[in-house]
């Protein structure tokens, strides 16, 4: 069984020795490679990896929606049928291994959306990490927004579901799909 704290997806990292320097090349968020020389003879290295996965988050439309009652907590009981459509957001998730941090960062192509714990993607990531028992993490998520915000097409919940699927896959699927 895979450890829930170690991602199972590999990513290319180039290590090059140049004389007495070690060059580590990692793709940055824009997809370009960055290189940083380190004097190899004077440092002890702890190499960490960054893993990235993209998930699509399809919009949905209600084919019908019937409010059947009101619950004690103030929410409504619903009976509905939804259909996904081709319009989708793209969620990119990066995790860093071997960290003692507890950090989540979020960016979005739509500057009007919150990028803190008010966003459903952030909340879903926090809930997943807690439920999966992952204590140390450094996670960055980016939402490439195409579903109109507030249009009733389920963009926020679809984005949250996409981050759950991505994290579960990256951490070796410790949770069955029905638990997500």
Secondary structure as the mmCIF struct_conf table of DSSP 4:
data_model
#
loop_
_struct_conf.conf_type_id
_struct_conf.id
_struct_conf.beg_label_comp_id
_struct_conf.beg_label_asym_id
_struct_conf.beg_label_seq_id
_struct_conf.end_label_comp_id
_struct_conf.end_label_asym_id
_struct_conf.end_label_seq_id
TURN_TY1_P TURN_TY1_P1 UNK A 4 UNK A 5
BEND BEND1 UNK A 6 UNK A 6
STRN STRN1 UNK A 14 UNK A 18
TURN_TY1_P TURN_TY1_P2 UNK A 19 UNK A 20
STRN STRN2 UNK A 21 UNK A 27
TURN_TY1_P TURN_TY1_P3 UNK A 29 UNK A 30
BEND BEND2 UNK A 31 UNK A 31
STRN STRN3 UNK A 33 UNK A 39
HELX_RH_3T_P HELX_RH_3T_P1 UNK A 40 UNK A 42
STRN STRN4 UNK A 50 UNK A 70
TURN_TY1_P TURN_TY1_P4 UNK A 72 UNK A 73
BEND BEND3 UNK A 74 UNK A 74
HELX_LH_PP_P HELX_LH_PP_P1 UNK A 75 UNK A 75
STRN STRN5 UNK A 76 UNK A 96
BEND BEND4 UNK A 97 UNK A 98
STRN STRN6 UNK A 102 UNK A 108
BEND BEND5 UNK A 109 UNK A 110
TURN_TY1_P TURN_TY1_P5 UNK A 111 UNK A 112
BEND BEND6 UNK A 113 UNK A 113
BEND BEND7 UNK A 116 UNK A 116
TURN_TY1_P TURN_TY1_P6 UNK A 117 UNK A 118
BEND BEND8 UNK A 119 UNK A 119
HELX_RH_AL_P HELX_RH_AL_P1 UNK A 120 UNK A 131
TURN_TY1_P TURN_TY1_P7 UNK A 132 UNK A 133
STRN STRN7 UNK A 137 UNK A 144
BEND BEND9 UNK A 147 UNK A 147
HELX_LH_PP_P HELX_LH_PP_P2 UNK A 148 UNK A 148
TURN_TY1_P TURN_TY1_P8 UNK A 149 UNK A 150
BEND BEND10 UNK A 151 UNK A 153
HELX_RH_AL_P HELX_RH_AL_P2 UNK A 155 UNK A 170
TURN_TY1_P TURN_TY1_P9 UNK A 171 UNK A 172
BEND BEND11 UNK A 175 UNK A 175
TURN_TY1_P TURN_TY1_P10 UNK A 177 UNK A 179
#
